[in-house]
Amino acid sequence: MSLFAPKERLFSSREIQKRVGELARNLSRDYRGRELVLIGVLNGAFIFLADLVKRMTITVQIDFVRLSSYGSGSESQGRIKIIKPTEFPLNGKSVLIVEDIIDTGLTLDFLCRFLKEQNPESIRICALVDKPERRKLPVSIDYVGFVVPSGFIVGYGLDFNEQFRQLPAIYRLTDL
């Protein structure tokens, strides 16, 4: 059990679901008639990806990658490794990376370079949460759910040491 507890709710379940619906409509419109592969970044993006796909009105393929950059703690170690690579061929397809949160940009930069080696038609990014104040590398995010300026957040797939993913809302941990 963690010594930390979520204290400050940033986004309610209702606010999250409303924003996910808006993102799904935009994606369905923008990718109509194209062969789209959504690549969810495990473990954090699985809840967001599931809710997003349920609201999309186009046919998509779904794949996952699992990367490691944090270990156990609240700061990225900056060393990224692929634990589970993609399984679908991406050559000539439109790829949408679905991330729970983008902060430093290191993991996303690494993933984009890895996916470009597979010759997709395009790579775009959809993130539930963007934390631009923590950016170490420039990242172009095409679809953003929420912008959070600072603090460590949990809930709706986001975790601290594998805890709090199950929370239906997003909270800031205030005891870090």
Number of C-alpha atoms within 10 A of each C-alpha: 6 9 6 12 17 17 11 12 14 14 17 14 14 11 12 20 18 12 17 23 17 16 21 20 16 13 21 20 13 10 15 12 10 13 15 22 22 21 23 25 22 19 19 22 23 20 19 21 24 12 15 20 20 11 17 19 13 17 15 15 12 18 15 21 17 16 19 17 15 15 11 11 10 14 11 16 13 13 12 16 14 14 10 13 15 17 10 12 11 19 15 12 17 18 23 21 25 24 24 23 25 22 21 21 21 20 20 24 14 15 20 14 10 14 18 15 10 14 15 16 14 15 17 15 19 25 22 24 21 25 18 18 12 14 14 11 14 12 16 12 14 12 19 18 17 16 15 16 12 13 14 18 23 26 23 25 25 28 18 18 14 15 16 21 20 14 16 18 21 24 23 20 17 13 10 10
